[in-house]
Amino acid sequence: MNEFIPNSFQIANAVIDEYLSQMSGNALKCYILIVRKTRGWQKTHDSLSISQIQKYTGIKKEETVQKAINELVDLGLIGKQSRIGLPNEYFLISDPKKGVTPPPKNGVPPENGGPPKKGVTPPPKMGGHINTKYKKQISTNVDINTAREETAKKPTKHEADLALLAEHGIAGQIAEDFLTIRKAKRQPLTETAMRLIAADAEKCGMTAAQAVEYAIGNGWGSFRAEWLKNKTFGNAGRAVKQNSINDIPVPMKGGAYLAKDVL
């Protein structure tokens, strides 16, 4: 069988007519290889290591390969998906002006590389190609590392609460205990609540951490300066004046009161 028959796989005329003059020789080599490894095997995408590209194209330096690939990405002819610990995946963009990659007519081959017997992959609703293994659309020209950062798991409510307490110098077991008490009292921790606690603690000459620890000792889910009443904590003794008019003085003999005791 003659291995050099023409039209074994096709390259769009527009690539030659409109983009060939903009491509370097190394970029053209890489493009032809990617077409062979994808469209040539009726696949939407294929993984290729830098060493494989070097082997097939004869390009000597890795950085030259990277430059050629980036050139094709910038032209909108291919898409690249980086994968940590694995070779990059490359896919063709059949219409660079629209950025849409329709699937091949015969579907996507299984992982062993052979063409599928049945099944057709539906086209994506928006720009991108279909990851047939997980049935998810992957946008074109998006580095997977960037996508991972954008879709990073958001912190849980508990983690966010611990971070908020840490901003006020409250951490470790004290933070955990305080959250446990508030949860039992159905008092979600908010920035406003912490700001009020810190403000009242300052009125009593306490830090927010000291106020929270004091609240835990009393089974409180919060802290207010007036809750201390006549109790003292550091300089807090001056927060509430002793012998105020609301205090009941001890009478002298005969039931008389000194004027200073009343005033």
C-alpha positions as CSV (number, residue, x, y, z in Angstrom):
1,M,0.0,0.0,0.0
2,N,1.3,3.4,-1.0
3,E,1.7,5.5,2.2
4,F,2.1,8.7,0.2
5,I,-1.3,9.1,-1.4
6,P,-2.6,12.7,-1.5
7,N,-5.5,14.0,0.6
8,S,-4.8,11.8,3.6
9,F,-6.0,14.7,5.7
10,Q,-7.0,18.2,4.8
11,I,-6.1,21.7,5.6
12,A,-8.6,24.5,5.1
13,N,-7.8,26.6,2.0
14,A,-8.2,29.8,4.1
15,V,-5.3,28.7,6.3
16,I,-3.1,28.9,3.2
17,D,-4.8,31.9,1.6
18,E,-5.0,34.1,4.7
19,Y,-2.6,32.9,7.3
20,L,0.4,31.3,5.7
21,S,2.0,34.6,5.1
22,Q,1.6,35.4,8.8
23,M,3.1,32.2,10.0
24,S,6.7,31.3,10.6
25,G,8.1,28.1,9.2
26,N,8.2,26.5,12.7
27,A,4.6,27.5,13.3
28,L,3.5,25.9,10.0
29,K,5.3,22.7,11.0
30,C,3.5,22.6,14.3
31,Y,0.1,23.4,12.7
32,I,0.4,20.6,10.2
33,L,1.4,18.2,13.0
34,I,-1.6,19.2,15.1
35,V,-4.0,18.9,12.1
36,R,-2.6,15.4,11.5
37,K,-3.0,14.4,15.1
38,T,-6.5,15.7,15.4
39,R,-8.4,16.0,12.2
40,G,-6.3,13.2,10.7
41,W,-7.6,10.8,13.3
42,Q,-11.1,12.4,13.4
43,K,-10.5,13.7,16.9
44,T,-11.3,17.1,18.3
45,H,-8.1,17.3,20.3
46,D,-5.0,15.5,21.1
47,S,-2.2,15.7,23.7
48,L,1.3,16.3,22.5
49,S,4.4,16.7,24.6
50,I,7.1,19.2,23.6
51,S,9.5,16.3,22.9
52,Q,7.0,14.7,20.6
53,I,6.5,17.9,18.7
54,Q,10.3,18.3,18.5
55,K,10.6,14.7,17.2
56,Y,8.0,15.2,14.4
57,T,8.9,18.7,13.3
58,G,12.7,18.5,13.8
59,I,12.7,21.7,15.9
60,K,15.7,21.6,18.1
61,K,14.9,23.9,21.1
62,E,11.9,23.6,23.4
63,E,11.6,27.4,23.5
64,T,11.3,27.5,19.7
65,V,8.4,25.0,20.0
66,Q,6.7,27.1,22.6
67,K,7.1,30.2,20.5
68,A,5.6,28.5,17.5
69,I,2.6,27.2,19.5
70,N,2.0,30.6,21.0
71,E,2.1,32.1,17.5
72,L,-0.6,29.7,16.3
73,V,-2.7,30.5,19.4
74,D,-2.4,34.2,18.8
75,L,-3.5,33.7,15.2
76,G,-6.5,31.9,16.5
77,L,-5.8,28.7,14.5
78,I,-5.5,26.4,17.5
79,G,-6.4,26.2,21.1
80,K,-4.2,25.0,23.9
81,Q,-5.1,23.5,27.2
82,S,-2.3,23.1,29.8
83,R,-2.5,20.2,32.3
84,I,-0.4,19.9,35.4
85,G,1.9,16.9,35.1
86,L,0.6,15.9,31.7
87,P,1.3,17.0,28.1
88,N,-0.7,19.9,26.7
89,E,-3.8,19.3,24.7
90,Y,-4.3,21.0,21.4
91,F,-7.4,21.5,19.3
92,L,-8.1,23.1,16.0
93,I,-10.3,26.2,15.7
94,S,-12.0,25.8,12.3
95,D,-13.1,29.4,12.2
96,P,-10.5,31.6,13.8
97,K,-12.6,34.7,13.3
98,K,-15.4,33.3,15.4
99,G,-13.3,31.1,17.7
100,V,-15.7,28.1,17.3
101,T,-14.5,24.5,16.9
102,P,-17.2,22.2,15.6
103,P,-16.7,18.5,16.3
104,P,-15.8,16.0,13.6
105,K,-18.6,14.4,11.7
106,N,-17.9,10.9,13.0
107,G,-17.5,12.0,16.6
108,V,-14.5,11.7,18.9
109,P,-12.4,8.6,19.1
110,P,-12.0,6.8,22.4
111,E,-8.8,7.2,24.4
112,N,-7.0,4.4,22.6
113,G,-6.9,6.6,19.5
114,G,-9.1,4.5,17.1
115,P,-12.1,6.0,15.3
116,P,-15.5,5.5,17.0
117,K,-18.1,3.1,15.6
118,K,-21.1,5.1,16.7
119,G,-22.1,8.4,18.1
120,V,-21.8,12.1,17.1
121,T,-20.6,14.8,19.4
122,P,-23.0,17.8,19.5
123,P,-21.5,21.2,18.8
124,P,-20.9,23.5,21.7
125,K,-23.4,26.3,22.3
126,M,-20.7,28.9,22.6
127,G,-17.0,29.1,21.6
128,G,-15.0,26.1,22.6
129,H,-14.8,22.3,22.2
130,I,-16.4,19.5,24.0
131,N,-14.6,17.3,26.5
132,T,-16.4,14.1,25.7
133,K,-15.2,12.2,28.7
134,Y,-16.9,14.5,31.1
135,K,-19.5,16.1,28.7
136,K,-18.3,19.6,29.6
137,Q,-17.6,22.5,27.3
138,I,-14.1,23.9,27.4
139,S,-13.5,27.4,26.2
140,T,-10.9,28.0,23.5
141,N,-7.5,29.6,24.2
142,V,-7.9,29.3,28.0
143,D,-4.9,28.0,30.0
144,I,-6.2,25.5,32.5
145,N,-4.1,27.1,35.2
146,T,-6.0,30.4,34.8
147,A,-9.3,28.5,34.7
148,R,-8.4,26.7,37.9
149,E,-7.7,30.0,39.6
150,E,-11.0,31.5,38.5
151,T,-13.0,28.5,39.6
152,A,-11.0,28.0,42.8
153,K,-13.1,26.6,45.7
154,K,-14.6,29.3,47.8
155,P,-13.9,29.1,51.6
156,T,-16.6,27.6,53.7
157,K,-18.5,29.8,56.2
158,H,-16.5,28.4,59.0
159,E,-13.2,29.2,57.3
160,A,-14.5,32.7,56.6
161,D,-15.5,33.2,60.2
162,L,-12.0,32.0,61.4
163,A,-10.4,34.5,59.0
164,L,-12.6,37.3,60.3
165,L,-11.7,36.5,63.9
166,A,-8.0,36.2,63.0
167,E,-8.2,39.8,61.7
168,H,-9.0,40.8,65.3
169,G,-6.2,38.7,66.8
170,I,-8.5,35.9,67.8
171,A,-7.3,32.4,66.7
172,G,-6.9,28.8,67.8
173,Q,-9.1,27.2,70.3
174,I,-10.5,30.5,71.5
175,A,-11.8,31.2,68.0
176,E,-13.3,27.7,67.7
177,D,-15.0,28.0,71.1
178,F,-16.5,31.4,70.3
179,L,-17.9,30.1,67.0
180,T,-19.3,27.1,68.8
181,I,-21.2,29.3,71.3
182,R,-22.5,31.6,68.6
183,K,-23.7,28.6,66.5
184,A,-25.5,27.2,69.5
185,K,-27.2,30.6,70.0
186,R,-27.9,30.8,66.3
187,Q,-25.9,34.0,66.0
188,P,-24.0,34.0,62.7
189,L,-20.7,36.0,62.8
190,T,-20.6,39.0,60.7
191,E,-18.2,41.9,60.1
192,T,-20.6,44.3,61.8
193,A,-20.9,42.0,64.9
194,M,-17.1,41.9,65.2
195,R,-16.8,45.6,64.8
196,L,-19.3,46.2,67.6
197,I,-17.5,43.7,69.9
198,A,-14.1,45.3,69.2
199,A,-15.6,48.8,69.9
200,D,-17.2,47.7,73.2
201,A,-14.0,46.0,74.2
202,E,-12.1,49.2,73.7
203,K,-14.5,51.1,75.9
204,C,-13.5,48.7,78.7
205,G,-9.8,48.9,78.1
206,M,-9.7,45.4,76.5
207,T,-8.6,44.0,73.2
208,A,-11.1,42.1,71.1
209,A,-9.4,38.9,71.9
210,Q,-9.7,39.5,75.7
211,A,-13.3,40.4,75.3
212,V,-14.1,37.3,73.4
213,E,-12.2,35.1,75.9
214,Y,-14.2,36.9,78.7
215,A,-17.4,36.2,76.8
216,I,-16.6,32.5,76.4
217,G,-16.0,32.3,80.2
218,N,-19.5,33.7,80.8
219,G,-21.2,31.7,78.1
220,W,-21.9,34.8,76.0
221,G,-22.2,34.7,72.2
222,S,-21.1,38.4,72.1
223,F,-19.8,41.1,74.3
224,R,-21.1,44.5,75.5
225,A,-19.5,47.0,77.8
226,E,-22.6,47.4,79.9
227,W,-22.6,43.6,80.6
228,L,-19.6,44.1,82.8
229,K,-21.5,46.3,85.2
230,N,-19.3,46.8,88.3
231,K,-16.8,44.1,87.3
232,T,-13.3,45.2,86.5
233,F,-10.9,44.1,83.8
234,G,-7.6,46.1,83.7
235,N,-8.7,49.7,83.5
236,A,-12.4,48.7,83.1
237,G,-13.0,49.7,86.7
238,R,-13.3,53.3,85.6
239,A,-16.0,52.4,83.0
240,V,-18.7,52.3,85.7
241,K,-18.5,54.9,88.4
242,Q,-18.8,53.6,92.0
243,N,-21.2,55.1,94.6
244,S,-23.4,56.5,91.8
245,I,-26.9,57.9,92.6
246,N,-28.4,54.5,91.8
247,D,-26.5,52.8,94.5
248,I,-28.3,52.2,97.8
249,P,-26.1,53.5,100.7
250,V,-25.9,51.9,104.1
251,P,-27.8,54.1,106.6
252,M,-26.1,55.5,109.7
253,K,-27.5,54.8,113.1
254,G,-31.0,56.2,113.5
255,G,-31.7,55.9,109.8
256,A,-29.8,59.0,108.7
257,Y,-27.7,59.2,105.6
258,L,-24.7,61.3,104.8
259,A,-25.2,63.8,102.0
260,K,-22.2,62.4,100.1
261,D,-23.8,58.9,100.2
262,V,-26.9,60.2,98.5
263,L,-25.1,62.4,95.9
